[in-house]
Amino acid sequence: MNKLSPTEAGPPRYQTYLITCWQERDEIAATTTWRFRLETPRSGQHWIYTTLEEVMTAIQIELTSPS
């Protein structure tokens, strides 16, 4: 097995995310919906999602894309 030392591999790649979750209530329809805000603190970019699956898909795409 050929392992690279940290200096040979370069600095580690990492990403930090802030996920905010909240519920929105519709009193007329008597429903509650979760909403999710995914933010990258480094850039300040953020996105709003309506399902947790969408949030996880966005993170997976981001982490598997070439840097």
N, CA, C and O atoms as a Tinker XYZ file with bonds, in Angstrom:
   268  protein
     1  N      0.842000   -1.175000    0.000000    73     2
     2  CA     0.000000    0.000000    0.000000    64     1     3
     3  C      0.889000    1.240000    0.000000    63     2     4     5
     4  O      1.840000    1.318000    0.777000    81     3
     5  N      0.594000    2.189000   -0.846000    73     3     6
     6  CA     1.396000    3.393000   -0.981000    64     5     7
     7  C      0.663000    4.563000   -0.331000    63     6     8     9
     8  O     -0.271000    5.119000   -0.908000    81     7
     9  N      1.090000    4.925000    0.859000    73     7    10
    10  CA     0.466000    6.051000    1.562000    64     9    11
    11  C      1.322000    7.289000    1.399000    63    10    12    13
    12  O      2.550000    7.222000    1.431000    81    11
    13  N      0.657000    8.422000    1.224000    73    11    14
    14  CA     1.376000    9.692000    1.141000    64    13    15
    15  C      1.414000   10.336000    2.522000    63    14    16    17
    16  O      0.437000   10.290000    3.269000    81    15
    17  N      2.526000   10.919000    2.841000    73    15    18
    18  CA     2.608000   11.661000    4.097000    64    17    19
    19  C      1.839000   12.967000    3.898000    63    18    20    21
    20  O      1.614000   13.369000    2.756000    81    19
    21  N      1.431000   13.638000    4.979000    73    19    22
    22  CA     0.692000   14.897000    4.840000    64    21    23
    23  C      1.412000   15.937000    3.994000    63    22    24    25
    24  O      0.762000   16.704000    3.284000    81    23
    25  N      2.731000   15.979000    4.054000    73    23    26
    26  CA     3.455000   16.972000    3.263000    64    25    27
    27  C      3.475000   16.598000    1.792000    63    26    28    29
    28  O      3.492000   17.485000    0.938000    81    27
    29  N      3.473000   15.308000    1.469000    73    27    30
    30  CA     3.442000   14.873000    0.075000    64    29    31
    31  C      2.065000   15.047000   -0.547000    63    30    32    33
    32  O      1.947000   15.320000   -1.742000    81    31
    33  N      1.036000   14.889000    0.255000    73    31    34
    34  CA    -0.335000   14.970000   -0.245000    64    33    35
    35  C     -0.819000   16.410000   -0.356000    63    34    36    37
    36  O     -1.857000   16.655000   -0.970000    81    35
    37  N     -0.114000   17.348000    0.208000    73    35    38
    38  CA    -0.558000   18.738000    0.231000    64    37    39
    39  C     -1.446000   18.975000    1.445000    63    38    40    41
    40  O     -1.726000   18.056000    2.215000    81    39
    41  N     -1.881000   20.210000    1.604000    73    39    42
    42  CA    -2.718000   20.502000    2.773000    64    41    43
    43  C     -4.066000   19.779000    2.649000    63    42    44    45
    44  O     -4.555000   19.564000    1.540000    81    43
    45  N     -4.655000   19.411000    3.767000    73    43    46
    46  CA    -5.947000   18.718000    3.703000    64    45    47
    47  C     -7.025000   19.643000    3.156000    63    46    48    49
    48  O     -7.015000   20.846000    3.419000    81    47
    49  N     -7.940000   19.080000    2.405000    73    47    50
    50  CA    -9.072000   19.851000    1.884000    64    49    51
    51  C    -10.206000   19.705000    2.883000    63    50    52    53
    52  O    -10.517000   18.595000    3.316000    81    51
    53  N    -10.816000   20.805000    3.246000    73    51    54
    54  CA   -11.948000   20.726000    4.150000    64    53    55
    55  C    -12.971000   21.782000    3.764000    63    54    56    57
    56  O    -12.651000   22.764000    3.093000    81    55
    57  N    -14.183000   21.568000    4.190000    73    55    58
    58  CA   -15.266000   22.514000    3.949000    64    57    59
    59  C    -16.105000   22.584000    5.216000    63    58    60    61
    60  O    -16.356000   21.568000    5.865000    81    59
    61  N    -16.529000   23.772000    5.557000    73    59    62
    62  CA   -17.369000   23.980000    6.728000    64    61    63
    63  C    -18.743000   24.424000    6.257000    63    62    64    65
    64  O    -18.866000   25.291000    5.391000    81    63
    65  N    -19.762000   23.829000    6.828000    73    63    66
    66  CA   -21.130000   24.201000    6.493000    64    65    67
    67  C    -21.888000   24.544000    7.763000    63    66    68    69
    68  O    -21.655000   23.967000    8.825000    81    67
    69  N    -22.784000   25.480000    7.629000    73    67    70
    70  CA   -23.713000   25.809000    8.705000    64    69    71
    71  C    -25.105000   25.466000    8.177000    63    70    72    73
    72  O    -25.528000   25.979000    7.140000    81    71
    73  N    -25.806000   24.603000    8.891000    73    71    74
    74  CA   -27.152000   24.221000    8.491000    64    73    75
    75  C    -28.130000   24.745000    9.535000    63    74    76    77
    76  O    -28.014000   24.442000   10.722000    81    75
    77  N    -29.085000   25.530000    9.078000    73    75    78
    78  CA   -30.134000   26.049000    9.945000    64    77    79
    79  C    -31.441000   25.373000    9.545000    63    78    80    81
    80  O    -31.784000   25.314000    8.364000    81    79
    81  N    -32.160000   24.869000   10.528000    73    79    82
    82  CA   -33.431000   24.184000   10.272000    64    81    83
    83  C    -34.532000   24.919000   11.028000    63    82    84    85
    84  O    -34.342000   25.325000   12.175000    81    83
    85  N    -35.678000   25.086000   10.386000    73    83    86
    86  CA   -36.804000   25.693000   11.050000    64    85    87
    87  C    -38.110000   25.151000   10.473000    63    86    88    89
    88  O    -38.136000   24.596000    9.374000    81    87
    89  N    -39.175000   25.319000   11.221000    73    87    90
    90  CA   -40.490000   24.881000   10.769000    64    89    91
    91  C    -41.332000   26.081000   10.368000    63    90    92    93
    92  O    -41.349000   27.105000   11.051000    81    91
    93  N    -42.023000   25.937000    9.257000    73    91    94
    94  CA   -42.994000   26.940000    8.838000    64    93    95
    95  C    -44.376000   26.318000    8.994000    63    94    96    97
    96  O    -44.619000   25.202000    8.534000    81    95
    97  N    -45.260000   27.034000    9.632000    73    95    98
    98  CA   -46.604000   26.512000    9.874000    64    97    99
    99  C    -47.621000   27.254000    9.012000    63    98   100   101
   100  O    -47.582000   28.477000    8.874000    81    99
   101  N    -48.514000   26.485000    8.449000    73    99   102
   102  CA   -49.632000   27.032000    7.689000    64   101   103
   103  C    -50.883000   26.761000    8.516000    63   102   104   105
   104  O    -51.398000   25.643000    8.544000    81   103
   105  N    -51.355000   27.793000    9.179000    73   103   106
   106  CA   -52.499000   27.636000   10.079000    64   105   107
   107  C    -53.770000   27.272000    9.315000    63   106   108   109
   108  O    -54.602000   26.518000    9.820000    81   107
   109  N    -53.923000   27.799000    8.113000    73   107   110
   110  CA   -55.138000   27.522000    7.332000    64   109   111
   111  C    -55.180000   26.058000    6.907000    63   110   112   113
   112  O    -56.204000   25.393000    7.068000    81   111
   113  N    -54.067000   25.552000    6.364000    73   111   114
   114  CA   -54.011000   24.162000    5.916000    64   113   115
   115  C    -53.684000   23.204000    7.067000    63   114   116   117
   116  O    -53.751000   21.986000    6.902000    81   115
   117  N    -53.335000   23.749000    8.210000    73   115   118
   118  CA   -52.965000   22.953000    9.392000    64   117   119
   119  C    -51.795000   22.014000    9.075000    63   118   120   121
   120  O    -51.818000   20.834000    9.426000    81   119
   121  N    -50.786000   22.555000    8.413000    73   119   122
   122  CA   -49.591000   21.769000    8.081000    64   121   123
   123  C    -48.343000   22.458000    8.609000    63   122   124   125
   124  O    -48.322000   23.665000    8.849000    81   123
   125  N    -47.317000   21.660000    8.781000    73   123   126
   126  CA   -46.015000   22.157000    9.203000    64   125   127
   127  C    -44.981000   21.624000    8.220000    63   126   128   129
   128  O    -44.983000   20.438000    7.890000    81   127
   129  N    -44.102000   22.500000    7.755000    73   127   130
   130  CA   -43.071000   22.122000    6.791000    64   129   131
   131  C    -41.708000   22.537000    7.318000    63   130   132   133
   132  O    -41.524000   23.662000    7.781000    81   131
   133  N    -40.755000   21.615000    7.241000    73   131   134
   134  CA   -39.384000   21.945000    7.607000    64   133   135
   135  C    -38.703000   22.661000    6.447000    63   134   136   137
   136  O    -38.948000   22.344000    5.283000    81   135
   137  N    -37.857000   23.619000    6.767000    73   135   138
   138  CA   -37.028000   24.329000    5.793000    64   137   139
   139  C    -35.588000   24.236000    6.277000    63   138   140   141
   140  O    -35.326000   24.115000    7.474000    81   139
   141  N    -34.653000   24.296000    5.318000    73   139   142
   142  CA   -33.235000   24.147000    5.636000    64   141   143
   143  C    -32.438000   25.204000    4.889000    63   142   144   145
   144  O    -32.662000   25.446000    3.703000    81   143
   145  N    -31.512000   25.826000    5.591000    73   143   146
   146  CA   -30.611000   26.806000    4.986000    64   145   147
   147  C    -29.198000   26.263000    5.137000    63   146   148   149
   148  O    -28.734000   26.006000    6.248000    81   147
   149  N    -28.520000   26.093000    4.008000    73   147   150
   150  CA   -27.141000   25.604000    3.998000    64   149   151
   151  C    -26.250000   26.782000    3.637000    63   150   152   153
   152  O    -26.447000   27.426000    2.607000    81   151
   153  N    -25.270000   27.061000    4.487000    73   151   154
   154  CA   -24.377000   28.207000    4.263000    64   153   155
   155  C    -22.930000   27.753000    4.334000    63   154   156   157
   156  O    -22.569000   26.904000    5.149000    81   155
   157  N    -22.105000   28.335000    3.463000    73   155   158
   158  CA   -20.663000   28.148000    3.562000    64   157   159
   159  C    -20.105000   29.428000    4.176000    63   158   160   161
   160  O    -20.066000   30.464000    3.512000    81   159
   161  N    -19.673000   29.371000    5.433000    73   159   162
   162  CA   -19.207000   30.566000    6.124000    64   161   163
   163  C    -18.043000   31.289000    5.439000    63   162   164   165
   164  O    -17.941000   32.512000    5.525000    81   163
   165  N    -17.173000   30.549000    4.768000    73   163   166
   166  CA   -16.036000   31.185000    4.095000    64   165   167
   167  C    -16.480000   32.181000    3.043000    63   166   168   169
   168  O    -15.940000   33.284000    2.957000    81   167
   169  N    -17.466000   31.794000    2.240000    73   167   170
   170  CA   -17.899000   32.653000    1.135000    64   169   171
   171  C    -19.161000   33.447000    1.465000    63   170   172   173
   172  O    -19.442000   34.469000    0.839000    81   171
   173  N    -19.909000   32.974000    2.442000    73   171   174
   174  CA   -21.174000   33.622000    2.764000    64   173   175
   175  C    -22.325000   33.177000    1.870000    63   174   176   177
   176  O    -23.461000   33.610000    2.060000    81   175
   177  N    -22.039000   32.318000    0.899000    73   175   178
   178  CA   -23.101000   31.816000    0.027000    64   177   179
   179  C    -24.057000   30.962000    0.837000    63   178   180   181
   180  O    -23.657000   30.267000    1.770000    81   179
   181  N    -25.338000   31.027000    0.462000    73   179   182
   182  CA   -26.313000   30.176000    1.134000    64   181   183
   183  C    -27.417000   29.765000    0.164000    63   182   184   185
   184  O    -27.679000   30.430000   -0.839000    81   183
   185  N    -28.049000   28.649000    0.499000    73   183   186
   186  CA   -29.116000   28.086000   -0.308000    64   185   187
   187  C    -30.211000   27.617000    0.631000    63   186   188   189
   188  O    -29.942000   27.214000    1.763000    81   187
   189  N    -31.456000   27.673000    0.154000    73   187   190
   190  CA   -32.600000   27.218000    0.931000    64   189   191
   191  C    -33.139000   25.934000    0.292000    63   190   192   193
   192  O    -33.278000   25.844000   -0.928000    81   191
   193  N    -33.438000   24.951000    1.133000    73   191   194
   194  CA   -33.960000   23.668000    0.661000    64   193   195
   195  C    -35.234000   23.329000    1.416000    63   194   196   197
   196  O    -35.477000   23.823000    2.517000    81   195
   197  N    -36.040000   22.476000    0.801000    73   195   198
   198  CA   -37.297000   22.081000    1.434000    64   197   199
   199  C    -37.258000   20.673000    2.009000    63   198   200   201
   200  O    -38.177000   20.263000    2.718000    81   199
   201  N    -36.182000   19.921000    1.703000    73   199   202
   202  CA   -36.049000   18.583000    2.303000    64   201   203
   203  C    -34.606000   18.372000    2.755000    63   202   204   205
   204  O    -33.671000   18.958000    2.209000    81   203
   205  N    -34.456000   17.537000    3.745000    73   203   206
   206  CA   -33.126000   17.195000    4.228000    64   205   207
   207  C    -32.347000   16.441000    3.154000    63   206   208   209
   208  O    -31.127000   16.572000    3.064000    81   207
   209  N    -33.041000   15.662000    2.349000    73   207   210
   210  CA   -32.391000   14.927000    1.259000    64   209   211
   211  C    -31.734000   15.888000    0.279000    63   210   212   213
   212  O    -30.636000   15.614000   -0.206000    81   211
   213  N    -32.385000   17.009000   -0.022000    73   211   214
   214  CA   -31.794000   18.012000   -0.915000    64   213   215
   215  C    -30.514000   18.596000   -0.327000    63   214   216   217
   216  O    -29.540000   18.825000   -1.043000    81   215
   217  N    -30.526000   18.835000    0.980000    73   215   218
   218  CA   -29.342000   19.372000    1.659000    64   217   219
   219  C    -28.178000   18.384000    1.536000    63   218   220   221
   220  O    -27.061000   18.763000    1.183000    81   219
   221  N    -28.457000   17.125000    1.829000    73   219   222
   222  CA   -27.400000   16.119000    1.782000    64   221   223
   223  C    -26.882000   15.902000    0.368000    63   222   224   225
   224  O    -25.687000   15.675000    0.177000    81   223
   225  N    -27.759000   15.970000   -0.623000    73   223   226
   226  CA   -27.329000   15.851000   -2.013000    64   225   227
   227  C    -26.422000   17.013000   -2.394000    63   226   228   229
   228  O    -25.410000   16.815000   -3.066000    81   227
   229  N    -26.773000   18.217000   -1.972000    73   227   230
   230  CA   -25.943000   19.392000   -2.268000    64   229   231
   231  C    -24.548000   19.252000   -1.647000    63   230   232   233
   232  O    -23.546000   19.577000   -2.285000    81   231
   233  N    -24.488000   18.775000   -0.418000    73   231   234
   234  CA   -23.198000   18.586000    0.245000    64   233   235
   235  C    -22.402000   17.493000   -0.465000    63   234   236   237
   236  O    -21.200000   17.648000   -0.678000    81   235
   237  N    -23.048000   16.405000   -0.828000    73   235   238
   238  CA   -22.357000   15.322000   -1.517000    64   237   239
   239  C    -21.788000   15.802000   -2.853000    63   238   240   241
   240  O    -20.650000   15.472000   -3.189000    81   239
   241  N    -22.545000   16.559000   -3.603000    73   239   242
   242  CA   -22.057000   17.092000   -4.884000    64   241   243
   243  C    -20.851000   17.990000   -4.658000    63   242   244   245
   244  O    -19.857000   17.904000   -5.379000    81   243
   245  N    -20.944000   18.843000   -3.664000    73   243   246
   246  CA   -19.849000   19.774000   -3.357000    64   245   247
   247  C    -18.579000   19.031000   -2.952000    63   246   248   249
   248  O    -17.483000   19.396000   -3.379000    81   247
   249  N    -18.718000   18.000000   -2.137000    73   247   250
   250  CA   -17.542000   17.292000   -1.634000    64   249   251
   251  C    -16.917000   16.360000   -2.666000    63   250   252   253
   252  O    -15.741000   16.016000   -2.554000    81   251
   253  N    -17.678000   15.953000   -3.656000    73   251   254
   254  CA   -17.119000   15.056000   -4.661000    64   253   255
   255  C    -16.666000   15.785000   -5.931000    63   254   256   257
   256  O    -16.092000   15.172000   -6.831000    81   255
   257  N    -16.926000   17.086000   -5.997000    73   255   258
   258  CA   -16.474000   17.847000   -7.165000    64   257   259
   259  C    -14.978000   18.153000   -7.024000    63   258   260   261
   260  O    -14.488000   18.356000   -5.913000    81   259
   261  N    -14.254000   18.186000   -8.152000    73   259   262
   262  CA   -12.821000   18.491000   -8.069000    64   261   263
   263  C    -12.604000   19.910000   -7.538000    63   262   264   265
   264  O    -13.397000   20.814000   -7.800000    81   263
   265  N    -11.531000   20.083000   -6.798000    73   263   266
   266  CA   -11.239000   21.423000   -6.250000    64   265   267
   267  C    -10.410000   22.233000   -7.192000    63   266   268
   268  O    -10.075000   23.379000   -6.891000    81   267
